[in-house]
Amino acid sequence: MDPTVAFLLQMALILAVARIFSELFKRMQQPPILGELLAGIVLGPSLLGALWPAGFQAVFTERAALEHMSTMGLILLMLLTGLETDIRVLRNMGRAAFTCSVFGMLIPFASGVALGALLDERFVLHPEKERLPLALFLATAMAVSAMPVIAKILMDLKMIRRNFGIVSLSAAVVDDTIGWIVLAIITGLITGQAFNAASVFQTLGLLAMFIAFARYALYPVLRWALPRVEHDMHVPGGELAVIVVTAFFCAAATEAMHVHAVFGAFVVGILFRQCPTLSAENLHRLEGVTMALFAPLFFGAVGLRVDLRALTDFKLGLLVLAIAVSGKVIGCYLGGIVGRMPRWEALAVGFCMSARGAVGLVVAKIGLDLNIINTELFAILVLMAIVTSFLAPLMVRAIVHKLPLSEEEKLREKPPSKSFVPSGQLKILLPAAGGENAVLGAHLAASLCRAEGDRCTALYVETAPASWLQKFLSGHRDVNVESYFKRLKTAAAAAGEKLLLRRVPASGSVLETILAESRKGYHFLFIGASGHKHPVYDPFVSTLVKQSPCHVAIISGGKSASAAPEGDGGEPQAGAVDGRIFQRILVPTSGSFYSDAAFEVAALYAQASQAHISVLYISEGRTQNPLLPSASEGTLTEPMQELMRTSLQNRFRERVANHEKLDCRVRESDTLIAGLVDEIKDGKYDLVVLGAENKSLVERLYLGQHIEAAITEVPCPIAIVIPRVR
C-alpha cells in the first residue's frame, strides 16, 4: 500500500476508534485516555493483528510517519502536564504533603529497584551495563503518579478541595517532577558510551545547566515577551505559537543532550505556568487541539505496540501490579501518619497516588524506545498503568463514608459566589485619544488591577494627519502623545506599573481597530465620554458599547468637570484627575444584577485605595398634594428605613469582608435623580458608580432615562458600568 494512503488510513482509524472508546469510558466515569489507549490495543497485533493479519499488515506495517506524529503528541502532552504543574504550590505544602511525597516516592522506588534486581535474565537487555538501568527504570515507573488522572478522580468525586485531595495533588507534583529528572538521568546514561560515574555527573551537569538556563535566562524573556507578542502581532495566535515553538526548541535541546525530549517540554510547560499574563483562552485552544488530535494519536500508537500475546508470564504481571499498588498505598499511608493525618485520609491519599495513567504510559513508551525493556515487560507496564487508573477511583469510593468533612473543609467546599469581576488576570482596554475623561478612566482602570497578571492597556490609535480644513471645521487639535501618555501614568498613581501604553496604526477606522483589539481576551472596555456630546448621542461611544465583546464602563467627569483647558498644540493641561485617589464612593442600588455589577467594580477600587464606599437605595416617593387626606402615605418611617439599611448591610457586607469602610443608606425623594444629587451633596462624594443595562431597541444607545440624566446632572465624576450579558 502507498505510504501516504497507509498513513492517512492509520490517522483516520486511530482517531475514529479512539473517539468512540473514549466516549464509552467517559460515560462509565473513567478517564477517556484509557479508551484511547484501548483503541490502539484493539487496532494493534493483540486483536486486529490476530483476527485479520492481512488487513493489519497492509495498513500498519509502515508506521514511521505515525511514530513522528506520536512523538509530537507526546511532547505536546507533556507540555500540557507542565502547564498544569504549579511549582509555587510546593511553598504552601504542609507537613502531611511533604511526608506523603517523601514516603510515597522512596518506598515504591525501593520496591522497583528490588524488582529489577530479581527479574529473570531475559529482561536484561544491556548485560554489559548489568541490571542498573533496568532497576532504575522500574523504580521510576513504580514511583511516578498521574497528576491529571488524580485530579480527574477527585473532581469526579467532588473531593478536590478536601484535605486529602490537596495533599494528593501536592505530593504528585513533587513525585512526578523528581521522576522526570531521574528518567532524564537514566536516558542520558543509557545512551552514553559507558555506564560510569563520569557519565552520571556529565548528565547531571547538563541537566543542571539546562534548568539554570531555563529559569534564569529563558523565563525572564518569556515573561517579558508574552504580553507584547499577544498585543503587537496582528495575526491571531501569536502567544500560542510562542508556547509551541519554545516547547519544540527545548525538547530538541534535551534530546540532543541525550536526555529525552519530554523533559524539555515538561520544563517549558512549568515556565509558562508561572507567567502571569498567560492567556487562559490560548491554553484552552492548545488543550483542545492536543486532546482531540495529538493525544489520541500518541495513545493509539502506544497501544499499537502492545502485543498481549507476548505476555506469557501472568504471575509476573500480577506481581508488578501488586508492587505498584501496594508500594504507593503503603508509602503514602506511612507518610500521612508521620504527617499527622487521620488514618483514613492517609489511606485515601495512597489510593489516589496509586493511579499511573498517562504518566505511566509515557514512562513505559520511553523505556521501550530506549531499549531498556522488552515488549513483554512493556505490555505489563502498560496494563499496570491502565489497571491502577481503574482501581484508584474504586478504592477511594469504597472509603468515602470514612472521610467526614471537618469544619474547615465545609467552609472550603462551599461553592464560591459568582463574581462579575474576574478573580485573576483581569484585562482592561482603555481607548485613549487625548481626552480628559480617558485620563480619569486610566486611574480607575489601573487601580482595579491588583493581582499578578492583571493589566490595563491604554490604546492610542494613530490615523493619517488631518488636513487644515478638517481641523478648522471640526476644531481638531493634534495630541502630543508622549506627554499624554505621561499624564495617563501619573493618573494611574500607585498602579502605574499595571498600565501598559500602546500606539497602534489604524486598521480600517479607529472604531474597527478598537473593536478588533477588544476581541483579544479583554474583560472590560473603559470608554472616556466625549467632552462635547452626551455618550448615548455619540455614535462612536454608542457603537462601541453595542458591539463590544466584553463589559463596558463609560467614564465621565460629571456636570462640574467640563472639558479641561488645553495648552499650546492641543496638549491637555494637568487637571483634577491627575494623581487623584477617590476617597468617598457612592453606588446606587436597585437590587438588580446591573447595580450589583457596579458595586463589585466600586468595591474593588475601594479595597485598592482604602476608600469609603456607600450603597444607596432611593425610594421614589409620591408627589404630595396637601389637598388630599393621604398626603403622608408613601413616606418611609424610621423603622422601615432601619430595616432596609440592615438588609442592605447584610447583603453587601459579605462581598467586602476585608473592607470595613462600608455603609448602606436609604433615602426617599420625589425622583431618583433628585435623591441621588442631594445625597452626593450631603455626603460630599467624589465618585459615583452606576450599573446600567443596554435597553437599545432602536439605532442609538439607550440606558434608561435615569442613567442618561445622571450623566449630565451628577456633580462629580461618574462611571457607568454596562455588563455584557451572554
CORDAWO-V406699 format. One record per residue. RES is the residue in one letter. SS is DSSP state (2 for helix, 1 for strand, 0 for the rest). PHI is phi in radians with two decimals (999 if undefined). NEAR is the number of other C-alpha atoms within 8 Angstrom. Layout:
# CORDAWO-V406699
RES SS PHI NEAR
RES SS PHI NEAR
This chain:
# CORDAWO-V406699
M 0 999 6
D 0 -1.01 5
P 2 -1.01 7
T 2 -1.16 6
V 2 -1.10 8
A 2 -1.10 13
F 2 -1.10 12
L 2 -1.14 8
L 2 -1.14 9
Q 2 -1.05 11
M 2 -1.08 10
A 2 -1.11 8
L 2 -1.15 8
I 2 -1.11 14
L 2 -1.14 11
A 2 -1.18 8
V 2 -1.18 10
A 2 -1.10 16
R 2 -1.12 10
I 2 -1.11 9
F 2 -1.21 13
S 2 -1.14 14
E 2 -1.15 10
L 2 -1.11 9
F 2 -1.18 13
K 2 -1.08 10
R 2 -1.19 7
M 0 -1.56 6
Q 0 1.04 7
Q 0 -2.11 9
P 0 -1.01 12
P 2 -1.05 11
I 2 -1.09 10
L 2 -1.17 12
G 2 -1.17 16
E 2 -1.15 16
L 2 -1.17 14
L 2 -1.10 12
A 2 -1.06 14
G 2 -1.14 16
I 2 -1.13 16
V 2 -1.13 12
L 2 -1.42 14
G 0 -1.53 15
P 0 -1.18 14
S 0 -1.18 13
L 0 -2.14 10
L 2 -1.09 13
G 2 -1.13 14
A 2 -1.43 8
L 2 -1.49 6
W 0 -2.44 8
P 2 -1.00 9
A 2 -1.13 7
G 2 -1.13 9
F 2 -1.10 14
Q 2 -1.13 9
A 2 -1.17 9
V 2 -1.61 12
F 2 -1.93 9
T 0 -1.18 7
E 0 -1.68 7
R 0 -2.20 8
A 2 -1.11 6
A 2 -1.12 7
L 2 -1.13 12
E 2 -1.14 9
H 2 -1.14 8
M 2 -1.12 11
S 2 -1.12 14
T 2 -1.10 9
M 2 -1.08 9
G 2 -1.09 13
L 2 -1.11 13
I 2 -1.12 14
L 2 -1.15 13
L 2 -1.13 10
M 2 -1.27 13
L 2 -1.08 15
L 2 -1.12 11
T 2 -1.06 11
G 2 -1.13 15
L 2 -1.16 13
E 0 -1.52 9
T 0 -1.75 10
D 0 -1.73 10
I 2 -1.19 8
R 2 -1.16 6
V 2 -1.16 8
L 2 -1.11 8
R 2 -1.17 6
N 2 -1.72 6
M 0 -1.19 11
G 0 -1.50 6
R 2 -1.05 7
A 2 -1.13 14
A 2 -1.09 14
F 2 -1.16 11
T 2 -1.18 14
C 2 -1.10 17
S 2 -1.14 15
V 2 -1.13 9
F 2 -1.19 12
G 2 -1.22 19
M 2 -1.72 13
L 2 -1.20 10
I 2 -1.15 12
P 2 -1.08 16
F 2 -1.11 13
A 2 -1.14 9
S 2 -1.17 12
G 2 -1.18 17
V 2 -1.09 12
A 2 -1.10 9
L 2 -1.09 10
G 2 -1.11 14
A 2 -1.29 8
L 2 -1.76 6
L 0 -1.15 7
D 0 -1.14 6
E 2 -1.07 5
R 2 -1.20 5
F 2 -1.57 9
V 0 -1.53 12
L 0 -1.60 9
H 0 -2.24 8
P 2 -1.07 7
E 2 -1.21 4
K 2 -1.85 9
E 0 1.03 8
R 0 -1.73 11
L 2 -1.06 8
P 2 -1.03 12
L 2 -1.12 11
A 2 -1.13 14
L 2 -1.14 12
F 2 -1.14 12
L 2 -1.11 13
A 2 -1.09 15
T 2 -1.15 13
A 2 -1.07 11
M 2 -1.35 14
A 2 -1.53 15
V 0 -1.29 14
S 0 -2.28 14
A 0 -1.81 15
M 2 -1.02 10
P 2 -1.07 7
V 2 -1.20 13
I 2 -1.06 13
A 2 -1.07 10
K 2 -1.13 9
I 2 -1.06 11
L 2 -1.16 11
M 2 -1.18 9
D 2 -1.08 8
L 0 -1.50 8
K 0 0.98 7
M 0 -2.24 9
I 0 -1.24 10
R 0 -1.69 10
R 0 -1.30 11
N 2 -1.02 8
F 2 -1.19 10
G 2 -1.18 12
I 2 -1.12 10
V 2 -1.10 13
S 2 -1.08 13
L 2 -1.18 11
S 2 -1.12 13
A 2 -1.16 12
A 2 -1.11 14
V 2 -1.03 11
V 2 -1.16 10
D 2 -1.07 14
D 2 -1.17 12
T 2 -1.09 8
I 2 -1.12 8
G 2 -1.05 11
W 2 -1.18 9
I 2 -1.14 9
V 2 -1.09 9
L 2 -1.13 10
A 2 -1.11 11
I 2 -1.11 12
I 2 -1.06 11
T 2 -1.05 12
G 2 -1.11 14
L 2 -1.25 13
I 2 -1.26 10
T 0 -1.62 8
G 0 -1.38 9
Q 0 -1.38 4
A 0 -2.47 7
F 0 -1.74 10
N 0 -2.52 6
A 2 -1.08 6
A 2 -1.09 6
S 2 -1.17 12
V 2 -1.09 11
F 2 -1.19 8
Q 2 -1.14 8
T 2 -1.11 11
L 2 -1.08 9
G 2 -1.13 8
L 2 -1.09 9
L 2 -1.09 8
A 2 -1.09 8
M 2 -1.13 8
F 2 -1.12 9
I 2 -1.13 9
A 2 -1.12 9
F 2 -1.08 9
A 2 -1.09 12
R 2 -1.32 10
Y 2 -1.77 8
A 2 -2.04 9
L 2 -1.26 9
Y 2 -1.05 11
P 2 -1.06 9
V 2 -1.13 8
L 2 -1.12 10
R 2 -1.08 11
W 2 -1.32 8
A 2 -1.41 8
L 2 -0.97 12
P 2 -1.12 10
R 2 -1.30 9
V 2 -1.13 10
E 2 -1.10 10
H 2 -1.63 7
D 2 -1.56 6
M 0 -1.52 9
H 0 -1.39 5
V 0 -1.40 5
P 0 -1.15 5
G 0 1.56 8
G 2 -1.11 10
E 2 -1.12 10
L 2 -1.10 10
A 2 -1.12 8
V 2 -1.09 9
I 2 -1.06 9
V 2 -1.20 9
V 2 -1.08 8
T 2 -1.09 9
A 2 -1.08 15
F 2 -1.18 10
F 2 -1.10 8
C 2 -1.22 12
A 2 -1.11 15
A 2 -1.14 10
A 2 -1.13 10
T 2 -1.19 14
E 2 -1.15 10
A 2 -1.17 7
M 0 -1.47 8
H 0 1.13 10
V 0 -2.01 12
H 0 -1.01 13
A 2 -1.07 13
V 2 -1.11 11
F 2 -1.15 14
G 2 -1.08 14
A 2 -1.14 17
F 2 -1.11 14
V 2 -1.11 12
V 2 -1.08 14
G 2 -1.04 17
I 2 -1.10 14
L 2 -1.08 12
F 2 -1.15 12
R 2 -1.08 13
Q 0 -1.54 7
C 0 -1.35 10
P 0 -1.19 10
T 0 -1.63 10
L 0 -1.08 11
S 0 -1.36 7
A 2 -1.14 6
E 2 -1.11 7
N 2 -1.18 11
L 2 -1.12 9
H 2 -1.12 8
R 2 -1.13 8
L 2 -1.08 9
E 2 -1.12 9
G 2 -1.09 8
V 2 -1.15 9
T 2 -1.13 12
M 2 -1.28 9
A 2 -1.50 8
L 2 -2.11 9
F 2 -1.36 15
A 2 -1.11 13
P 2 -1.04 15
L 2 -1.15 15
F 2 -1.14 13
F 2 -1.14 13
G 2 -1.12 16
A 2 -1.15 12
V 2 -1.10 12
G 2 -1.09 15
L 2 -1.10 13
R 0 -1.56 10
V 0 -1.56 14
D 0 -2.03 14
L 2 -1.13 8
R 2 -1.20 6
A 2 -1.36 8
L 0 -1.47 10
T 0 -1.74 6
D 0 -1.85 6
F 2 -1.22 7
K 2 -1.13 6
L 2 -1.13 7
G 2 -1.05 10
L 2 -1.14 8
L 2 -1.13 8
V 2 -1.07 11
L 2 -1.10 10
A 2 -1.11 8
I 2 -1.15 12
A 2 -1.10 12
V 2 -1.31 11
S 2 -1.16 8
G 2 -1.05 13
K 2 -1.20 18
V 2 -1.11 15
I 2 -1.15 11
G 2 -1.08 16
C 2 -1.21 18
Y 2 -1.11 14
L 2 -1.11 11
G 2 -1.09 16
G 2 -1.14 19
I 2 -1.12 11
V 2 -1.09 9
G 0 -1.44 12
R 0 1.16 7
M 0 -1.55 10
P 0 -1.03 8
R 2 -1.11 9
W 2 -1.24 9
E 2 -1.19 12
A 2 -1.08 16
L 2 -1.16 12
A 2 -1.11 12
V 2 -1.07 16
G 2 -1.08 15
F 2 -1.09 15
C 2 -1.09 13
M 2 -1.22 16
S 0 -1.30 14
A 0 -1.26 16
R 0 -1.73 17
G 2 0.86 14
A 2 -1.12 10
V 2 -1.10 10
G 2 -1.08 15
L 2 -1.17 13
V 2 -1.10 9
V 2 -1.07 9
A 2 -1.08 12
K 2 -1.13 10
I 2 -1.09 9
G 2 -1.07 12
L 2 -1.24 12
D 2 -1.09 7
L 0 -1.48 10
N 0 1.09 8
I 0 -1.49 14
I 0 -2.13 13
N 0 -1.61 10
T 2 -1.14 11
E 2 -1.18 11
L 2 -1.20 9
F 2 -1.07 14
A 2 -1.07 13
I 2 -1.14 11
L 2 -1.19 12
V 2 -1.13 12
L 2 -1.10 8
M 2 -1.05 13
A 2 -1.10 14
I 2 -1.21 11
V 2 -1.15 8
T 2 -1.14 14
S 2 -1.22 14
F 2 -1.25 10
L 2 -1.26 9
A 2 -0.97 14
P 2 -1.14 11
L 2 -1.14 8
M 2 -1.21 10
V 2 -1.17 11
R 2 -1.05 8
A 2 -1.17 7
I 0 -2.04 10
V 2 -1.02 7
H 2 -1.17 6
K 2 -1.58 6
L 0 -2.08 8
P 0 -1.18 5
L 0 -1.32 7
S 0 -1.42 6
E 2 -1.09 6
E 2 -1.09 6
E 2 -1.20 11
K 2 -1.09 9
L 2 -1.15 7
R 2 -1.21 9
E 2 -1.32 8
K 0 -1.08 6
P 0 -1.09 5
P 0 -1.18 4
S 0 -1.22 4
K 0 -1.17 4
S 0 -1.99 7
F 0 -1.31 6
V 0 -1.58 8
P 0 -1.00 8
S 0 -1.39 6
G 0 -2.67 8
Q 0 0.96 12
L 0 -1.23 13
K 1 -2.17 12
I 1 -2.12 13
L 1 -1.93 13
L 1 -2.19 15
P 1 -1.13 13
A 0 -2.28 12
A 0 -2.10 8
G 0 1.96 10
G 0 -1.42 11
E 2 -1.25 11
N 2 -1.20 13
A 2 -1.19 16
V 2 -1.15 15
L 2 -1.08 15
G 2 -1.11 13
A 2 -1.11 16
H 2 -1.14 15
L 2 -1.12 10
A 2 -1.15 12
A 2 -1.14 14
S 2 -1.20 13
L 2 -1.30 10
C 0 -1.55 12
R 0 -2.01 8
A 0 -1.32 7
E 0 -1.13 7
G 0 1.77 11
D 0 -1.21 14
R 1 -2.83 13
C 1 -2.06 15
T 1 -1.93 12
A 1 -1.54 13
L 1 -1.96 12
Y 1 -1.85 11
V 1 -1.65 14
E 1 -1.54 8
T 0 -2.09 7
A 0 -1.11 4
P 0 -1.00 4
A 0 -1.31 6
S 0 -1.29 6
W 2 -1.10 6
L 2 -1.21 6
Q 2 -1.10 10
K 2 -1.12 11
F 2 -1.20 8
L 2 -1.26 7
S 2 -1.71 6
G 0 1.26 7
H 0 -1.26 8
R 0 -2.22 7
D 0 -1.16 7
V 0 -1.83 10
N 0 -1.35 9
V 2 -1.11 7
E 2 -1.10 6
S 2 -1.16 8
Y 2 -1.15 12
F 2 -1.10 9
K 2 -1.10 8
R 2 -1.12 11
L 2 -1.09 12
K 2 -1.10 11
T 2 -1.11 10
A 2 -1.13 15
A 2 -1.18 15
A 2 0.99 10
A 2 -1.15 6
A 2 -1.60 12
G 2 -1.03 11
E 2 -1.21 6
K 2 -1.50 10
L 1 -1.71 14
L 1 -1.73 9
L 1 -1.91 9
R 1 -2.34 8
R 1 -2.01 8
V 1 -2.28 8
P 1 -1.26 7
A 0 -1.16 10
S 0 -1.94 7
G 0 1.51 6
S 0 -1.46 7
V 2 -1.07 10
L 2 -1.06 8
E 2 -1.13 9
T 2 -1.13 12
I 2 -1.15 10
L 2 -1.14 11
A 2 -1.11 8
E 2 -1.18 7
S 2 -1.16 13
R 0 -1.48 9
K 0 -1.61 6
G 0 1.52 8
Y 0 -1.36 12
H 0 -1.67 10
F 1 -2.33 11
L 1 -2.11 14
F 1 -1.62 14
I 1 -2.08 13
G 1 -1.38 16
A 0 -1.15 13
S 0 -1.15 10
G 0 -1.39 9
H 0 -2.05 5
K 0 -2.26 8
H 0 -1.16 10
P 2 -0.93 9
V 2 -1.28 12
Y 2 -1.72 9
D 0 -1.55 10
P 2 -1.02 8
F 2 -1.12 7
V 2 -1.14 11
S 2 -1.04 13
T 2 -1.19 9
L 2 -1.05 10
V 2 -1.13 9
K 2 -1.28 8
Q 2 -1.82 7
S 0 -1.14 11
P 0 -1.42 7
C 0 -2.31 12
H 1 -1.14 12
V 1 -2.21 14
A 1 -2.27 12
I 1 -1.68 11
I 1 -1.91 16
S 1 -2.36 12
G 0 -1.26 12
G 0 1.56 14
K 0 -1.07 12
S 0 -1.45 7
A 0 -1.80 10
S 0 -1.28 8
A 0 -0.98 7
A 0 -1.17 9
P 0 -1.11 6
E 1 -1.99 8
G 0 -1.58 8
D 2 -1.11 5
G 2 1.33 8
G 2 1.38 10
E 0 -1.47 13
P 1 -1.11 12
Q 0 -1.43 8
A 0 -1.04 7
G 0 -2.01 6
A 0 -1.21 5
V 0 -1.42 9
D 0 -1.19 12
G 0 1.27 9
R 0 -1.22 9
I 0 -2.18 5
F 0 -1.22 9
Q 0 -1.86 10
R 1 -2.26 12
I 1 -2.04 16
L 1 -2.05 13
V 1 -2.18 15
P 1 -1.19 12
T 0 -2.28 12
S 0 -2.06 6
G 0 1.51 6
S 0 -1.52 7
F 2 -1.05 6
Y 2 -1.24 12
S 2 -1.25 15
D 2 -1.13 11
A 2 -1.12 13
A 2 -1.10 14
F 2 -1.11 11
E 2 -1.07 11
V 2 -1.13 10
A 2 -1.13 12
A 2 -1.14 10
L 2 -1.12 9
Y 2 -1.17 12
A 2 -1.09 12
Q 2 -1.18 9
A 2 -1.29 10
S 2 -1.89 10
Q 0 1.02 9
A 0 -1.50 13
H 1 -1.54 10
I 1 -2.13 14
S 1 -2.11 12
V 1 -1.80 13
L 1 -2.09 12
Y 1 -1.96 10
I 1 -1.87 13
S 1 -1.66 9
E 1 -1.40 9
G 0 -1.28 10
R 0 -1.37 7
T 0 -1.19 5
Q 0 -1.43 6
N 0 -2.12 6
P 0 -1.12 6
L 0 -1.42 5
L 0 -1.68 6
P 0 -1.21 6
S 0 -1.70 5
A 0 -1.07 9
S 0 -1.44 7
E 0 -1.22 6
G 0 1.67 6
T 0 -1.44 7
L 0 -1.50 7
T 0 -1.32 6
E 2 -1.06 6
P 2 -1.05 6
M 2 -1.16 8
Q 2 -1.13 10
E 2 -1.12 8
L 2 -1.10 8
M 2 -1.19 9
R 2 -1.10 11
T 2 -1.12 9
S 2 -1.11 8
L 2 -1.13 10
Q 2 -1.07 10
N 2 -1.15 8
R 2 -1.28 8
F 2 -1.67 8
R 2 -1.09 9
E 2 -1.17 7
R 2 -1.46 6
V 2 -2.30 9
A 0 -1.05 7
N 0 -1.70 4
H 0 -2.12 8
E 0 -1.48 6
K 0 -1.48 8
L 1 -2.40 10
D 1 -2.49 8
C 1 -2.08 11
R 1 -2.24 9
V 1 -2.21 11
R 1 -2.42 9
E 1 -1.88 11
S 1 -2.64 11
D 0 -1.11 10
T 0 -2.34 8
L 2 -1.12 11
I 2 -1.17 10
A 2 -1.09 9
G 2 -1.12 13
L 2 -1.15 11
V 2 -1.12 11
D 2 -1.11 8
E 2 -1.14 8
I 2 -1.12 12
K 2 -1.19 8
D 2 -1.19 6
G 2 -1.59 6
K 0 0.93 7
Y 0 -1.36 12
D 0 -2.01 10
L 1 -2.75 12
V 1 -2.09 12
V 1 -2.06 15
L 1 -2.03 14
G 1 -1.69 14
A 1 -2.46 13
E 0 -2.01 9
N 0 -1.33 9
K 0 -1.72 8
S 0 -1.09 9
L 0 -2.05 5
V 0 -2.12 5
E 0 -1.21 5
R 0 -1.44 9
L 0 -1.18 14
Y 0 -2.36 9
L 0 -1.89 12
G 0 1.77 9
Q 2 -1.14 6
H 2 -1.21 8
I 2 -1.15 10
E 2 -1.13 10
A 2 -1.23 9
A 2 -1.08 9
I 2 -1.05 12
T 2 -1.70 9
E 2 -1.74 10
V 0 -1.17 13
P 0 -1.51 10
C 0 -2.54 13
P 0 -0.95 14
I 1 -2.42 14
A 1 -2.12 12
I 1 -1.77 12
V 1 -1.63 15
I 1 -2.07 12
P 0 -1.15 12
R 0 -1.58 8
V 0 -1.58 3
R 0 -1.80 2
